[in-house]
């Protein structure tokens, strides 16, 4: 999933060396989801982890961050920093 997301988004902006470096890093360092959850406690409440708790946390995060990202995008367009290659 990480590789396909990278290919759909950032890969087109990078040269062959950068794409190869990303692929090498991905092969060596991508932990599985349970390891991430164990270290970050994402989706865990009172020692109990669930997909429902994770979904609720992510929805709350999006609610908080979305206005900031919208404002950043407006500022970027205002000052002429919008990348014309971005679809």
Secondary structure, 3 states (H helix, E strand, C coil): CHHHHHHHCCHHHCCHHHHHHHHHHHHHHCCCHHHHHHHHCCCEECCEECHHHHHHHHHHHHHHHHHHHHHHHHHHHHCCCCCCCCC
